[in-house]
Amino acid sequence: MHLDSKHARIFVAGHRGLLGSAITRRLQREGFDRLLLRSRHALDLRDQRALNHFFEDAKPEFVVLAAARVGGILANDTFPADFIGDNLRIQTNVLHAAYKAGVKRLLFMGSTCIYPKEAPQPLKEEYLLTGPLEPTNEWYAVAKIAGVKYCQALRRQHGCDFVSLMATNLYGPGDNFDLQTSHVLPALLYKVHSAKSRGADSFTVWGTGTPRREFLFCEDLADACLHILKQPEHLLYQAAPDGLLNVGVGKDITINELVSIIQQVVGSSCSVQYDLSMPDGTPRKLVDVSRISSLGWHAPTALRDGIQQTYTWMLQNQIV
Ligand code: GFB
């Protein structure tokens, strides 16, 4: 059932994360006045009993499941048990509690890394489970695939209106800039800025710089979430009969091209050193955005503008 009231009770799970905080800001700006927000300390999503109590008391009507353990290529590769374990626990608990509570619509955040490493590009939703995964993030991907499948199963068995959004590499204000655990875009913003500030000649790019990635601004994904929450059910499932929707910009670039844009934004001309001991990961993951386009949604923010906003945020928050 779609969202049609500013007074609906909406639970944003993970409201302090990059996506969750963007969705929360957006809903507040739009005048939604019954948001349900719980910090990690107030409600541990890995605790099924606590979560069941929360759903019984607060009675959320809509859920955006943006809580997850996320990280870049190194974090995924270094902490496989945390990535598969925490994500399985969080999503299984929330999906089960939401089903029991009769939630009207739930958005589950998948990821484009759930598609096979060698799948044809652009990645269509129907390529799910057609081949082996990228090894650096298969643990996270397996957890996310389980979440997508659980949503589908709940819809099939119990008629739950639970949809999975497969977002491409997300970035934006509030990002994680820790070099050991971050994704490439905030990592390179940090490295280029700090090299410039120190007067260094060069900075390090992991891998070969040739992999291609598609970058989605967090405010745009928040916009897509609201758009999908508001879609009438018959239109939504006409576009996505299996409940899967890719969310991207429909265009990818190489890591080297990303470096150039970041250098322009930061105003730096330092040279690049490639650390070939670090993994490239999947060569490409450009998503096919036909389904969400058919529902009238397109990512509004140009990459350079989004990077500029992220850089401004990084400086204002004295990250470096
Ligand atoms: O963003 P990223 O960490 O993750 O890396 P993935 C993307 C590409 O950028 C890889 C290269 O080819 C990295 O080797 N890269 C270059 C760097 N320099 C750096 C750097 O300083 N830091 C980082 N982090 N990368 C993740 C998955 O994959 O993407 C997750 O592990 C999830 O499961 C997420 O899907 C969206 O795009 O490779």
Boltz pocket constraint, residues with backbone or C-beta under 6 A from the ligand:
constraints:
  - pocket:
      binder: B
      contacts: [[A, 71], [A, 72], [A, 73], [A, 74], [A, 76], [A, 111], [A, 112], [A, 113], [A, 136], [A, 137], [A, 140], [A, 141], [A, 167], [A, 168], [A, 169], [A, 170], [A, 179], [A, 181], [A, 182], [A, 183], [A, 184], [A, 185], [A, 187], [A, 188], [A, 204], [A, 205], [A, 206], [A, 207], [A, 211], [A, 213], [A, 255], [A, 278], [A, 279], [A, 280], [A, 281], [A, 282]]
      max_distance: 6.0
